[in-house]
Amino acid sequence: MRSDDTRDDPGFIDEGADALQNVGLLRSGLKLNHLRMILAIEEHKQVSAAADVLNISQPAASRMLTDMETILKAQLCERAARGVTLTAAGRALARRARAILLELREVDRELSALKSGTGGSVFLGSVTAPAISLAVPAIKQVSAAYPGIEVNVRVETSNVLARELLDAKQDFIIARVPDDLNPRLFDVTEIGIEKACLIVRKGHPLTEKPVVQLTDLPHYDWVFQSAGTLLRRRIEELFIAAGVPLPSTVVNTSSILLTTAIVHGSNAIAPVARDMATFIADVGAQAGEIRILNTDFEIDIKPYSLISVKGRALPPSAKLLYDLIWQRSQTLSPE
């Protein structure tokens, strides 16, 4: 079976694209809802789930799929063990559909900005540390200079954000390229190294120790991000390298709010970005009843970068925020 990554090889001939050549798609009746349907099927792997996304019935979705295959004279889906998968022609159509819908979204954004006299909107995704130290100050700066710009920010893991970027749900992200994605798909500019720390509640037994060692930690409950994320892997590597047993009682969540709530109400320990931990500890009130442990080890994580999709130009408003974040990153970089 051919890997999907081969489509990024310049010498690869896309059989699905051949099936779509020389077809007057618009004249033949292909519609925008058809494009949305193929993308929904690609994402959810089920016609019924795609129907829910488009807010139509499953029979209507099945008819729409049949209409597309009739128009294109090509099979777009194949039955799989749990739903459907796209054929080569289906994957080719999905790639083109994503680009077309992205361009239409940008047209809508540009026209809305022109009509209203404002600066449009920006969609930014970020991992935790640079969201606090870079994105927030840059957003404050751009909002003061251009009050009409609407900034949409999502804080998530790199695995989630990189896929949303490819799906055009984000203009650019501050994150890392996941190991399982082709780095040639992205333009990447490294801007900083994320440092993390361990947080506990005020009055936690470990706060009585001047310096906390790895051997002090496995006996407590822990709150982690999901398995495979960089921060969790780094913590696990520290335990393994020191020959210390891994924590046995673990709660997994990507929510910093839930993480803080669990830590505040128990003796649990949680690794978080140091910028976020400092912010929480300085807030005051109950959320501020959090302490950062003084450990005899450092928690440095893989550098993060400004990432955009190769060949996809940033809208002017997004480019403005991108440049401000880059400029601020340079002022924070060590000499």
Secondary structure as UniProt FT lines:
FT   HELIX           4..8
FT   TURN            10..11
FT   HELIX           15..20
FT   TURN            21..22
FT   HELIX           25..28
FT   HELIX           32..44
FT   HELIX           47..54
FT   HELIX           58..72
FT   STRAND          77..80
FT   TURN            81..82
FT   STRAND          83..86
FT   HELIX           88..116
FT   STRAND          121..126
FT   HELIX           128..130
FT   HELIX           131..135
FT   HELIX           136..145
FT   TURN            147..148
FT   STRAND          150..155
FT   HELIX           158..166
FT   TURN            167..168
FT   STRAND          172..175
FT   TURN            179..180
FT   HELIX           183..185
FT   STRAND          186..192
FT   STRAND          195..201
FT   TURN            202..203
FT   HELIX           205..208
FT   HELIX           214..216
FT   TURN            218..219
FT   STRAND          222..224
FT   TURN            227..228
FT   HELIX           230..242
FT   STRAND          250..252
FT   HELIX           256..264
FT   STRAND          269..273
FT   HELIX           274..283
FT   TURN            285..288
FT   STRAND          290..292
FT   STRAND          299..300
FT   STRAND          304..309
FT   TURN            310..311
FT   HELIX           316..332
//
